[in-house]
């Protein structure tokens, strides 16, 4: 059964996205990139830019699911989690409006699935996803590698259901 999944690595500065298509010939990367905002933009403008970008990706590719990184909080950086929650909120809103189911995955779960280690570094994820998807180049920036990893892991979860 073929499946098209969008992976989203949420962030206020850079939201990575990747679209993977799984079919009889294997897994193909259809699209990947970063929705960028500037620190000088108002919060409302930044989340609107992220919303528009995600909505556009969903409209263009009509996936069966969207996989987004679960929210995590560090005692050292609680503000980061709060800011990321804004991005996740508009990502979920865009998915709901396009009637695309959302699956959330913990960062450690994705790292274990991709690099066999729940504390894998950004570089390990980049190299592992390059190998798994037979990419000719290392996926850059790390937001794109993370989005590819989320989509790849999400494809596995969707096939299990």
Order of alpha helices (4+ residues) and beta strands (2+ residues): beta-beta-beta-alpha-beta-alpha-beta-alpha-alpha-alpha
